[in-house]
């Protein structure tokens, strides 16, 4: 029997191309990655795929009469923040900050 295939490949490291993009973008310029991780709006930590206690909330914008305008702001809260019991105060602070940015 001849030499093994594994012995010829041993010692070679897989080289990563420096021109390769880390995201998959199609011809129209749209991101087509299968999984895009979220970040916690309060702690700025990544929310992992297995964090089943994480939540994402869309808060609707209202006009002066209290009618929904069709716009919303999305907040994501990680499971660690919810476990510590900080999600309520965190969302309140984030929404107050967002309202100040919008001028409401």
C-alpha positions, 0 to 999 in steps of 0.5 A: 500500500502507498502512502496515506493521504493524511500524511501528505496533508499533515502540517499544512494550515488552512489559509484564510484569504484576506480579500474574502468578505465575512458577510454574504451579499447577493448581486443586488447588494442585499445581505443574505447571511443565514444568521445575524446576531442581535445586540442587547440594547441595554448592555450592548452584549451580543445575544446568542442563538441559544439565549431563549430568554431574550426578547425583542420589542417594537414600540410604536410611535404616536402623533400628537393626537395619540394615533399610531403613525406606522413607525416603530423603534425596536429594542432587544433585551438579552436574557442576562438583563432580564434575569437580573430584573433590569429589563423594565428600567432599561426599556424605560431609560432607552425609550426616554432617550429615544423620545428625546432624540425624536423631539417628543 
